[in-house]
Each structure stands twice: as C-alpha cells, then as structure tokens.
Amino acid sequence: MLALLALHLALAFLAPAAGARLGRNVFLLVALAPAVSAVWAGAQAAAVLDGRPPVQTTAWVPGLGLSLDLRMDALSLLMVILVSGIGTLVFLYCARYFPADQAGVGRFAGVLTAFAGAMLGLVLADDLILLYVFWELTSVTSWLLIGFDDEDAESRRAAQQALLVTALGGLTMLVGFVLIAQQAGTASLSAILAEPPTGGTVAVALLLVLVGAFTKSAQVPFHPWLPSAMAAPTPVSAYLHAAAMVKAGIYLVARLAPAFAVIGLWRPVVITVGLATMLVGGWRALRQDDLKRLLAFGTVSQLGFLMVLLGAGTREAALAGAALLLAHGLFKATLFLTVGVIDHSTGSRNLRELSGVGRRMPVLAVAATLAALSMAGVPPLLGFISKEAAYEAFLHGSGPDLVVFAVLFLGSVLTAAYSARFLWGAFVAKPGVAPTEVHTPSPGLLAPVVVLGAAGLLLGLAPQGADPLVQAYADSYGMPPEVEHLALWHGLTAALGWSALTLLLGAALFARREPVLSMQRRAGRVLGLVDAGRSYASTLTLLDRLALRVTVLVQTGSLPVYLGTVLVTVVVLPGSALLLATQITGDLRAWDRPLQAVVAVVITVAAVATARAHRRFTAVLTIGAVGYGIAVLFVLQGGPDLALTQFLIETLTLVLFMFVLRRLPANFTRQSMRTGQGVRLAISLAVGTFVTAAVLVSGQARTAPPASQAYLDQSLPDGGGRNVVNVVLVDFRGFDTLGEITVLVVAAMGIASLVLAGRSRRSPRAEGETSLTAATGQALDEPGTPAPERVG
Amino acid sequence: MTGNLTLALTVGALYTAGTFLLLQRTLTRVVLGLGLLAHGANLLLLQAGGVAGSVPFVGKQDGPSGAGTADPLPQAMVLTAIVITFGVSAFLLALAYRSWVLTGEDDVQDDVEDRRVARRQDQP
C-alpha cells in the first residue's frame, strides 16, 4: 500500500517535467497511479470481503509513537473504488478536456496526482494522526486545484475560501483526535474502534471531530465553499467535489459511527446538520441557472443525505448509506463530466442559453440521463436502490425516526425536481431559444462519461455486484438475525409507494418551475439575512479589522513603548513570583565597611543627577562620577584589578563621549524631555525596587559552597599565577576572554564604518546624495556644523 | 548568607536611573542609561560573591575584618563585563553620531511603516 502512495508521489513530481514534453497527454501517464491502485484494490477485494483486510505497518517517528499504519477494510475498499476507480476515468477525461496548448497542464497533472495520492492515503490510514496528515494534504492540493486559473481573482478567492474553511475544520478535528487518542491510549484507528473510549472528554472530542467532517463535506453552515469552488476546472469538480474529497468527511463519520454514534450528542448533531444540509442544498439547486452550480448545490444536498445515513449509527441506515456513497460517486461524477463536455462543445453552461443539445449529442444525453435518473431515484438504477434502502431504514421506526423520514422524503422530492431541471436545462430544446452551436466532442472525452453512467445502470440491474461490499461494511455494526440485501424488487412495500410519490411530487415541482422560482426569489429576500456565504465574507472582514486593531495596539513603532512593555513584564511576572514565593528572613547587614555607605550615597546622587540632566556635558560628568564611585566600591569589596580596569575604562569612555558630544548640540531636545515622564519614572522605580528585592532574596538563596574555592586552590599549581582573577581570565576561562576580544573587534569595525561612512562621500557633492539622505530629505552636511536650529 | 543592604540599595538606585534614561527618545541619553545599568549589573555580580574580603591573591590572608578572601569568580565576570560595556557604549555612541549626521538629531523616531498602519485604521 505504501508502494501505491509512493507511486502517486513519484508521478506527481514527474508530471511538471513530463507535461512540458507531452502536453495534455501527460494525464495518460499519471493515470497510471490511480489505475494501478484500483487494480490492486480489485485484486484484494476477495480477501477484504472475507474479513482479512491487508495491513501494513511502517515505523515513522517511533519516539512519538507515530507510525504509517495502513489498512484496507470494506469501507476503505469502497472509498478506494471511488477515489482510484473514478479517479482513473477522470484522469483519462482530462487528457482530452484541456486544449492541446493549455499552459501549466503539467503542474495541474502533478497536483491532481498528489491529491489522488493524499486521498488514497486518507482512506487507507489506520492511524488518527496519519489520517489527519493526509486530510490536510487533500485540503492543500484542493486549494491549488481550485485556484488553477491563478490569474482570475474569483478563482483565487474561491480557493482561499475552500482552504480557510476546511483547514479550520481540520485543526478543530486534530484537537478532537488528540483527545480521543489520549483517552484511548493509542492513535490506532482499528484499536480505538475495537475498544472505544467513553466519557465526557470523548463526547466533546467527537463534536470537535464532527466540525472537521462537516467543513470537509460542505455541511450547513460551512457549505458555501463548495459552490464557490466551481471556479475550478470541471474535471476537478467531478473528482474532488463529487467523488473524492467531499466524501472525506462522510468517510470519517462512517468510520467512527459504529463505535461512537451512541456517545453524547453525536446522533442528534449529525442527523440535524445532515437534514438541514439536504434541504438547503436541494432548495438552492432549484434556482441555479449555471449547470455546474446546480450540481454543486445538488452535491451539498446529497452529502447531507449521506451524513444522515452513515452517521445515524444503525445497520439499516449504514447499508443504505454505503450504497448511496457508491451511487452518488458514479452519478455525480458522470453529471459533472457531462457539464464539462457541454461547456467544451458549446462554450456555455447556462441552462437559459442552451437549447437542443440533446439531439446533437445523443450519446452524451443518454449517459447523462442515466446518471440523472439514478440521482432522482428512478428504477432500475443504483440510486433508486439506495434510496429505497434509506426509506426502509427509517420508515419502520418510532417518532423521531419518522420525522427524519419526512425530511428525507422532502429532500428527495427536491432532488427529483432538480434532476429533472438539470436534464431539461442541459439537453431539451426550449421554445424561443435558438438551437445551440455544438462542436462534436472527441470519443476520448465521451468514453469516461459513458462508462460511469453505464456503471450506475449495471449495478442497479445487478445489485448483487455491490451487495457484498456494502454488507461487509454494515457488518461492522454486528450481524443482525435477518440480513437485508440490496435488491431491485422487494415486493409491494411501503417504501416503494413513497418512492413513487417522491418522483411524482418531484415531477410536479419541476413542472411548476417558474412559480417555484418566483417564490424562491421572494423567500430569498427574507432568508438573505442568514445567508451563510455572506456571513463567511463578513467574518473575514471582521478578522481583518481585528488584526489591524491588534497590530496598531501592539506594534506602535515606538522604542520606549516596546522597552516599557518588556520591563513591565519583567516586574509583573518574576516580580510577583518574588513577592509571593519568598520572604527576606536572614539578618541583613547595613554594610561591610562604613565607607561603602558614603560612596553609595555619592553614586546615588550622581546617578539621579545624570537622569535629570538637561545638558549633555552635565550628564557625562555625573556618569563619570558614578563610574569612579563604582571603582572605589570595587576596592572596598576586595578587587583591586577591577578597580584599576574600571578607572581606565571610565576615563576612556569619558574621552569618547567628549569626542562625540563636541559635535552634538549642548542640550537634549526639550520636547522629548516632557511627555510621559511620569510613566517612565514609575516604571523605573518599579524596576529598581524589583532588582533590590531580587538582590536581597538571591543573597539568601545560596545552598552550596562557592565554586571559586577550586580556583583559589588550583591557581598556583595549574595556572602558575598568584593573582587568581588574572589566572581565571587568561587560563581557566581563557576562551571567554577570547570571545570578549572578538566582541571588541566587531564593535571597533562597526564604529569605524559608522564614523567613516560619511567622509568618503563628502567630496564629490554632485553624486554624494546617498539614497538614505534622499529618503530623509536632508543634505549630507559637514558633520562638524550642527543644523542651525539646534545650536544653543 | 546575609545581604548587604547598602549595596542592594545602590544597585536599585542605579537600575532606577538607568531604566529611566533607557526609556528616553534621545539616543545619547539611552547610551547613558545603558552605562548606568551596566554599573548596576556589575555591582550586582560583585555583591553576589558575598562579604567583602581580602584581595584574592594566593598566599595573602590579611582581610581587615578577618572575613577571608574575596570570591574571585564574580570579579573575573565583572572584569569581562566592564570591557564589553565599553565596546557596546562606543558602538552606540557612533550610532548616535551617525543618526545626528544624517537627520540632524539623535532622537529615535517612531517607525514610519507602523505609523502608516495606524493611519489605515482611521480609514473606513
């Protein structure tokens, strides 16, 4: 199984290069990946149905307990048939769909293959985290595919919407996965399903997982991304938005339902959302003029149907759901590909403009009619069988079941109506509309449509072909005493009556389409207030505004504000820890030597004077006093080396300041001395207090003897010197000193470049205007002459 | 271990004055503030070595209060710190000088881009 994924990956990487040489025929090459997968799955089918699913385990990150666990049971096999089987046909279709000179066809083929691989991985994954990884890979590749026409703003917007919505759901789902894995003690899907964890945490986690499934499968209220995604090339819509990706959410629900449908709010949430989606999708589909959007809303509706069936958690519903999963993949892909052919041959997919297309393309019309009838639930097609099974599953229940049945019935009426609307719009000759010009499509384009359409008919006539597979999945709910089989004819049952009524009402709804349309418009004005598409847009706008507000608040661009924030954080966080967790208990001594106090007073006074100084020279002189005072303290503490260095460096710093200040104005800017000084003072006092407290507390914190006793002992024998500080610097910690020297060298180079930078450009004035000076709008003056307004 | 109240208070005073200057807009004052902070930090390191003692020389034990030898390790650290502070101050001074050469002032201005972002908020 890993080899199949690797094949997808390899072909995906190969495709862009191959596309440059082969053009659109590159699809024939990459179709190899899904074709091989489908054949392999077919070969394994017997073992899978026998209850011996192929399993493959490969270590991935053993330290984190992650492994590449792949497993193909009945449900996975069903999905592989959709993903790789229909996938192969879509790939073949692509090879004739794109114009021969289509740009970027190799890139497109590569991404589509990568998507097929990710989707295959998703349905085969037997590990929650692995499933999540593939899940997000499908989101990302789908984003690239929807935005294939990257010069079109609408298609970029649609791609972004799909990505944002599905990624949001994916992340929510990940949280749910992690919670479930923690409760179960393993991330292995089959192990979790064999022994499902229970409890409040799991109930919450399941709701999070459901959010992921709902976004991916376009359930209300996340559905608008799917109709928007119709900006994608039509084969993408057929593959991603009918057969494969949107089924991922359904797959996840179907996978988890046998174990988790009874826990918490799962059943009410899944059924409510599914039913609402079914109605909203069907209702909206009835008023679309664009054939593709009609199908998109139809897909939304059918996904809701599937969600109800596969999430309900009963064997009968699951049986119907699995059959519908297969049927929907077949008929919806057929219909999308049909729209693609029509668009390709006539240049339009607006059902108000198309007229008489059916007569010009009879083969296509027959294939599409088979698919649409299957969608509407007309015998003897697979869609009819699955809908019968669905009715059967809910018709015999108690109160709530009957409510569900009523809504399913209503949704199916809508489905029948929009199926008719699709056929009428695409193929029928309309009075008052000129017959559409049609270029005859190539057989290569028609073949996949015909194959898919015929498959729905074949499986309808011979449901025993699909029955074992569907039964094998339903068996995960346990074996019932009496097995219900998929069949075309169950006798004159109540469900059959309801099916007939569905078709009748659907036909009636279609016949009165114009009154229905005007009613929709009137209702739309009221319902427009809760339009999910609009709330997506306003959410995005709100997010933008919020981001701007936060940026303005946090990123003021003012250095003092940034520093103040850092300092306040220092005082508040470690400061409160200091306040709460410790107390100064030990005996404090006022000083070691009385002279320390005198020097301390001098230093303090000088430091305050530095802070208050208005003139630059005053400030430099007072800071010099501080420095010399510190040197005296060093002597008193027992460090003559320090004192010596301090004296030297302090003197050097003074000289340096003099050099610079000679050029700068004598006073600090007045304006900057005034505003906000109170806040600055408050922050500084807080910092000072904090540091003093920290010094006193840390002074008591010593528990071990000082490390420096070793230095004192080893100085003479190892370092060969009596001055321990010197030996430490040049010997024991020699590399530190080397680093220190390096710092000095770097600083010196920086200073040199800063000071000398202006000089070299001074003489040739004409070309001496650097971009920097141009930007600030100030000529590069002789550094020695201060700007006039700054003098004094 | 006990604390030296005088030194602790001096460290606090240096940090207060240093922080106050660090929060100013004038680059020269920021450099001065950094200098005061460095003095404070050096003193902090030094007092962490404990009670004042005699010079850490092998074979010299004539501390005035008989407290023993002063801890050599903080001294070595402070020595390094003094020199590095000098390098940093010199570099910052050069920056201040350069800023003055280019713009005629050594005040740190707000970031132009950020002010532009702030203006966007006022627009509808």
Interface residues (C-beta under 8 A of the other chain):
Chain A: L548 R549 T551 V552 Q555 T556 G557 S558 L559 P560 L563 G564 L567 I584 G586 D587 L588 R589 A590 W591 D592 R593 Q596 A597 A600 I603 T604 A607 V608 T610 A611 R616 A619 V620 I623 V626 G627 I630 L633 F634 L636 Q637 G638 G639 P640 D641 L642 T645 Q646 I649 L652 T653 L656 F657 V660 L661 R663 L664 F668 T669 S672 R680 L681 I683 S684 L685 V687 G688 T689 V691 T692 V695 L696 S698 G699 Q700 A701 R702 P706 A707 S708 Y711 L712 S715 L716 G721 R722 N723 V724 V725 V728 L729 R733 D736 T737 E740 V743 L744 A747 A748 G750 I751 L754 V755 A757 G758 L772 T773 T776 Q778 L780 D781 P783 P786 A787 R790
Chain B: M1 T2 G3 N4 L5 T6 L7 A8 L9 T10 V11 G12 A13 L14 Y15 T16 A17 G18 T19 F20 L21 L22 L23 Q24 R25 T26 T28 R29 L32 G33 G35 L36 H39 G40 N42 L43 L44 L46 Q47 A48 G49 G50 V51 A52 G53 S54 V55 P56 F57 V58 G59 G63 P64 S65 A67 T69 A70 D71 P72 L73 Q75 A76 V78 L79 T80 I82 V83 I84 T85 F86 G87 V88 S89 A90 F91 L93 A94 L95 A96 Y97 R98 W100 V101 L102 T103 G104 E105 D106 D107 V108 D110 D111 V112 E113 D114 R115 V117 A118 R120 Q121
